[in-house]
Amino acid sequence: MINRKLDALAQMNGVYWAMPFPRGFRGLDVEDQDMVMLDADTAGYVSRVLKGTLPEPAREGLIRLVGVFEKVLPAISNEYASEYFTRARDVAVLAAEIEAMRDK
């Protein structure tokens, strides 16, 4: 089961990273969140989950990251940026689900 989720995460992550970063969002803060850093944090956590189990502090960071998306996404009115960051949220959520499965 976990291997199928890891495969799905790798595929979703590939689609997400194939998309160009939204125009006008470099250097932009949405709900006090730097959008480039949000993107970079997502890349870092997902990459680490694909390589193996996260240490506890990183797991907590991944959970916080998912919460940030829930705050930021409703504030994005640009259609493309909304799609881009929704995909980022989706890979972060799946990464968090995989980490939760590893505890069992």
C-alpha positions in Angstrom: 0.0 0.0 0.0 2.7 2.5 0.9 4.6 1.7 -2.2 1.6 2.6 -4.3 1.2 5.9 -2.5 4.9 6.7 -3.0 4.5 6.0 -6.7 1.5 8.3 -6.8 3.4 11.0 -4.9 6.3 10.8 -7.3 3.9 11.1 -10.3 2.0 14.0 -8.8 5.2 15.7 -7.8 6.4 15.4 -11.4 3.3 17.0 -12.8 3.5 19.8 -10.2 7.2 20.5 -10.9 6.6 20.5 -14.7 4.4 23.6 -14.2 6.1 27.0 -14.3 6.1 29.0 -11.1 3.2 31.5 -11.3 4.1 34.8 -12.9 3.9 37.7 -10.4 4.2 35.5 -7.3 8.0 35.8 -6.8 8.6 38.0 -3.9 4.9 38.1 -3.1 3.5 37.3 0.4 0.0 35.9 0.7 -1.4 35.8 4.2 2.1 36.6 5.5 3.6 33.6 3.6 6.4 34.1 1.1 5.2 32.1 -1.9 8.7 31.2 -3.1 9.5 29.8 0.3 6.2 27.9 0.4 7.1 26.3 -2.9 10.7 25.5 -1.8 9.5 24.0 1.5 7.1 21.8 -0.4 9.9 20.6 -2.7 12.1 19.8 0.3 9.6 17.9 2.3 8.3 15.9 -0.6 11.8 15.0 -1.8 12.7 13.8 1.7 9.5 11.7 2.0 10.3 10.1 -1.3 13.7 9.1 0.0 12.6 7.7 3.3 11.1 8.4 6.7 11.2 11.9 8.1 12.6 12.6 11.6 10.0 14.0 14.0 10.8 17.7 13.7 10.5 17.4 9.9 7.2 15.6 10.2 5.9 18.4 12.4 7.1 20.9 9.8 5.3 19.0 7.0 2.1 19.1 9.0 2.5 22.9 9.6 3.1 23.3 5.9 -0.2 21.7 5.0 -1.9 24.1 7.4 -0.3 27.1 5.7 -1.7 25.9 2.4 -5.2 25.9 3.9 -4.7 29.5 5.0 -3.1 30.7 1.7 -5.2 29.0 -1.0 -8.5 30.9 -0.3 -6.6 34.2 -0.7 -5.3 33.4 -4.2 -7.5 34.9 -6.9 -5.3 34.2 -9.9 -6.6 31.0 -11.6 -3.2 29.6 -12.7 -1.6 30.4 -9.3 -4.5 28.8 -7.5 -4.1 25.6 -9.6 -0.3 25.6 -9.1 -0.5 26.0 -5.3 -3.4 23.5 -5.1 -1.2 20.9 -6.7 1.6 21.8 -4.3 -0.9 21.4 -1.4 -2.0 18.0 -2.8 1.5 16.6 -2.9 2.2 17.9 0.6 -1.0 16.3 1.9 -0.1 13.0 0.3 3.4 13.2 1.7 1.9 13.7 5.2 -0.4 10.8 4.7 2.6 8.6 3.8 4.5 9.7 6.8 1.4 8.8 9.0 1.3 5.4 7.4 4.9 4.8 8.3 4.1 5.1 12.0 1.8 2.1 11.8 
